[in-house]
């Protein structure tokens, strides 16, 4: 990550961002799925569907889902695209516990494995996966370029990266409304339903600091990806980024 990029941490108590993010997601795991629905007014389900549609089951047999959380993307990747196997990795044991329950309820234990690990130091061999996905996770990396480089390393040559992430909105009326809802109303909701209301404020702050759009494509190019593209979603509230190794 370049020195010009702001590092936003949930608590700012002296721990590394990685430690703080892990602690935050452990705390909000019981309400995380509800948080996603609320933050996006339910549109995140459509965004994930578009993201997963970027995968080709005839080519992408083995997929790594980085920052898998409660395994929404992993489950939908198998259900919607018929991918053979998805490995999900996440820093938070609390999130993975909920994810494993969902995988079991979906009857997909033979297709999905969830593992705890560091997305910036992936425990997999070079060229292990046909595709790597990440939904609403890369902005939580402590070192963005290192995490993206690790994702690049474990992709096979010609493999595909698909990232779904919130963006800084450029269209003023939409930006004002989104910032009011995401920055003011959601933290109030968080105080009522979450054990860690600070997490709601952090999510807004991390979106504002994230190098979205062309800035993110520039980072992907610098790390070594090819064919980098950005597709804006819903007035630019979120974006899908694709690239190949």
C-alpha positions as CSV (number, residue, x, y, z in Angstrom):
1,X,0.0,0.0,0.0
2,X,1.4,3.4,-0.9
3,X,2.2,5.9,1.7
4,X,-0.5,8.2,0.4
5,X,-3.4,5.8,1.2
6,X,-5.1,6.2,4.6
7,X,-5.2,3.2,6.8
8,X,-8.5,3.1,8.7
9,X,-8.7,0.9,11.8
10,X,-11.9,0.0,13.7
11,X,-10.7,1.0,17.1
12,X,-7.3,2.7,16.9
13,X,-6.1,1.3,20.2
14,X,-2.6,0.5,19.1
15,X,-3.2,-3.0,17.7
16,X,-2.5,-3.7,14.0
17,X,-5.4,-3.2,11.6
18,X,-5.4,-7.0,11.1
19,X,-5.8,-7.7,14.8
20,X,-8.5,-5.0,15.1
21,X,-10.4,-6.2,12.0
22,X,-10.4,-9.8,13.3
23,X,-11.7,-8.8,16.7
24,X,-14.4,-6.6,15.1
25,X,-15.7,-9.3,12.9
26,X,-15.7,-11.9,15.7
27,X,-17.9,-9.4,17.6
28,X,-20.4,-8.7,14.8
29,X,-20.5,-12.2,13.3
30,X,-24.1,-12.9,14.7
31,X,-25.4,-9.8,12.9
32,X,-23.1,-9.7,9.9
33,X,-25.5,-11.0,7.3
34,X,-28.2,-8.5,8.5
35,X,-25.6,-5.8,8.4
36,X,-24.9,-6.5,4.8
37,X,-28.6,-6.4,3.9
38,X,-29.1,-3.2,5.8
39,X,-26.0,-1.4,4.5
40,X,-27.0,-2.0,0.9
41,X,-30.8,-2.1,1.4
42,X,-30.8,-5.7,0.2
43,X,-29.1,-4.9,-3.2
44,X,-25.9,-6.7,-2.2
45,X,-27.6,-10.0,-3.1
46,X,-27.9,-8.8,-6.7
47,X,-24.4,-7.5,-6.6
48,X,-23.1,-10.9,-5.5
49,X,-25.1,-12.6,-8.2
50,X,-23.4,-10.4,-10.8
51,X,-20.0,-11.1,-9.3
52,X,-20.5,-14.8,-9.3
53,X,-21.7,-14.7,-12.9
54,X,-18.2,-13.6,-13.9
55,X,-17.1,-17.2,-13.2
56,X,-17.2,-19.9,-15.8
57,X,-17.8,-23.4,-14.3
58,X,-16.3,-25.0,-17.5
59,X,-13.0,-23.2,-16.7
60,X,-13.0,-22.2,-13.0
61,X,-13.2,-25.6,-11.3
62,X,-11.3,-24.6,-8.1
63,X,-12.1,-21.2,-6.6
64,X,-10.6,-19.4,-3.6
65,X,-13.0,-17.0,-1.8
66,X,-10.9,-14.6,0.2
67,X,-12.4,-12.9,3.3
68,X,-15.2,-15.4,2.9
69,X,-17.0,-14.3,6.1
70,X,-20.1,-16.3,6.6
71,X,-19.6,-18.0,3.3
72,X,-22.4,-16.3,1.2
73,X,-20.2,-16.1,-1.9
74,X,-18.9,-19.6,-1.5
75,X,-22.4,-21.1,-1.2
76,X,-23.8,-19.1,-4.1
77,X,-20.8,-20.0,-6.3
78,X,-21.5,-23.7,-5.9
79,X,-25.3,-23.3,-6.2
80,X,-25.5,-20.8,-9.1
81,X,-22.4,-21.7,-11.2
82,X,-21.9,-25.4,-10.4
83,X,-18.2,-24.9,-9.5
84,X,-16.6,-28.1,-8.3
85,X,-14.9,-26.8,-5.2
86,X,-14.6,-23.6,-3.2
87,X,-12.1,-22.9,-0.5
88,X,-13.1,-20.0,1.8
89,X,-10.5,-18.3,4.0
90,X,-11.1,-15.7,6.6
91,X,-9.3,-14.1,9.6
92,X,-12.3,-14.3,11.9
93,X,-13.1,-17.6,13.7
94,X,-16.5,-16.2,14.7
95,X,-17.5,-15.5,11.1
96,X,-16.3,-18.9,9.9
97,X,-18.3,-20.6,12.7
98,X,-21.5,-19.1,11.2
99,X,-20.3,-19.9,7.7
100,X,-19.8,-23.6,8.5
101,X,-23.3,-23.8,9.9
102,X,-24.7,-22.4,6.7
103,X,-22.6,-24.7,4.5
104,X,-23.8,-27.7,6.5
105,X,-27.4,-26.5,6.3
106,X,-27.0,-26.2,2.5
107,X,-25.6,-29.7,2.3
108,X,-22.5,-28.5,0.5
109,X,-19.7,-29.9,2.8
110,X,-18.3,-31.9,-0.1
111,X,-17.9,-28.8,-2.2
112,X,-16.9,-26.1,0.3
113,X,-14.1,-26.0,2.8
114,X,-13.7,-23.0,5.2
115,X,-10.3,-22.3,6.7
116,X,-9.0,-19.6,9.1
117,X,-6.0,-17.8,7.8
118,X,-4.4,-14.5,6.8
119,X,-5.4,-13.2,3.3
120,X,-2.1,-11.4,3.1
121,X,-0.1,-14.6,3.7
122,X,-2.2,-17.3,2.0
123,X,-1.3,-20.9,3.1
124,X,-1.6,-22.2,-0.5
125,X,0.9,-23.2,-3.2
126,X,1.5,-21.1,-6.2
127,X,-1.1,-21.5,-9.0
128,X,-3.5,-23.5,-6.8
129,X,-6.7,-22.0,-8.0
130,X,-8.6,-21.3,-11.3
131,X,-10.2,-18.2,-9.8
132,X,-10.1,-16.0,-6.7
133,X,-13.1,-14.0,-5.5
134,X,-13.4,-11.4,-2.7
135,X,-16.6,-9.7,-1.7
136,X,-16.4,-6.6,0.6
137,X,-13.1,-7.8,2.0
138,X,-10.1,-6.2,0.3
139,X,-10.7,-2.8,1.9
140,X,-10.1,-4.5,5.3
141,X,-6.6,-5.6,4.3
142,X,-3.8,-4.1,6.4
143,X,-1.6,-4.0,3.3
144,X,-3.7,-3.9,0.2
145,X,-1.0,-4.6,-2.4
146,X,0.4,-7.5,-0.4
147,X,-3.0,-9.1,-0.2
148,X,-3.6,-8.6,-3.9
149,X,-0.1,-10.0,-4.7
150,X,-0.9,-13.1,-2.6
151,X,-4.2,-13.6,-4.6
152,X,-2.2,-13.2,-7.8
153,X,0.4,-15.8,-6.6
154,X,-2.2,-18.5,-5.9
155,X,-3.9,-18.0,-9.3
156,X,-2.9,-20.3,-12.1
157,X,-1.6,-18.5,-15.3
158,X,-4.8,-17.2,-17.0
159,X,-6.8,-17.5,-13.8
160,X,-9.4,-14.9,-13.0
161,X,-9.7,-12.4,-10.1
162,X,-13.2,-11.1,-9.3
163,X,-13.6,-8.4,-6.5
164,X,-16.8,-6.9,-5.3
165,X,-16.3,-3.8,-3.2
166,X,-18.1,-0.6,-2.1
167,X,-17.0,2.5,-4.0
168,X,-16.7,6.3,-3.3
169,X,-19.8,7.6,-5.1
170,X,-19.1,10.4,-7.6
171,X,-22.7,11.5,-8.4
172,X,-23.5,14.1,-5.8
173,X,-27.2,13.5,-5.0
174,X,-26.6,9.7,-4.6
175,X,-23.5,10.3,-2.6
176,X,-25.3,12.6,-0.2
177,X,-28.1,10.2,0.4
178,X,-25.7,7.2,0.7
179,X,-23.5,9.1,3.1
180,X,-26.4,10.1,5.3
181,X,-27.8,6.5,5.4
182,X,-24.4,4.7,5.6
183,X,-22.6,7.2,7.8
184,X,-25.3,8.4,10.2
185,X,-28.4,6.1,10.2
186,X,-26.6,2.7,10.0
187,X,-24.4,3.5,13.1
188,X,-27.6,4.3,15.0
189,X,-29.1,1.0,14.0
190,X,-25.8,-0.6,15.0
191,X,-26.0,0.7,18.5
192,X,-29.4,-1.1,18.9
193,X,-28.6,-4.5,17.3
194,X,-24.9,-5.1,17.5
195,X,-22.4,-5.9,20.4
196,X,-20.0,-3.6,18.5
197,X,-21.6,-0.5,17.2
198,X,-18.2,1.0,16.4
199,X,-18.0,-1.6,13.5
200,X,-20.8,0.3,11.6
201,X,-18.9,3.5,11.7
202,X,-15.7,1.8,10.6
203,X,-17.4,0.3,7.6
204,X,-18.4,3.7,6.4
205,X,-14.9,5.2,7.1
206,X,-13.2,2.3,5.3
207,X,-15.2,2.9,2.2
208,X,-14.3,6.5,2.1
209,X,-10.6,5.6,2.4
210,X,-10.6,2.8,-0.1
211,X,-8.9,3.6,-3.5
212,X,-11.9,2.6,-5.7
213,X,-12.5,2.8,-9.4
214,X,-9.5,3.7,-11.6
215,X,-7.3,4.0,-8.5
216,X,-7.9,0.4,-7.7
217,X,-7.3,-0.7,-11.3
218,X,-4.0,1.1,-11.1
219,X,-3.0,-0.9,-8.1
220,X,-4.0,-4.2,-9.8
221,X,-1.9,-3.2,-12.8
222,X,1.0,-2.4,-10.5
223,X,0.8,-5.8,-8.7
224,X,1.0,-7.6,-12.1
225,X,-2.6,-8.4,-13.1
226,X,-3.7,-8.3,-16.8
227,X,-7.0,-7.3,-18.4
228,X,-8.1,-5.2,-15.5
229,X,-11.7,-3.9,-15.7
230,X,-14.2,-2.1,-13.5
231,X,-18.0,-2.4,-13.7
232,X,-19.9,0.2,-11.6
233,X,-23.1,-1.0,-9.9
234,X,-26.2,0.9,-8.7
235,X,-25.1,4.5,-9.4
236,X,-21.5,3.6,-8.4
237,X,-22.3,2.5,-4.8
238,X,-20.3,-0.7,-5.5
239,X,-18.1,-2.0,-8.2
240,X,-17.0,-5.3,-9.7
241,X,-13.3,-5.5,-10.6
242,X,-12.0,-8.3,-12.8
243,X,-8.5,-9.2,-13.9
244,X,-6.5,-12.2,-15.0
245,X,-3.0,-13.5,-14.1
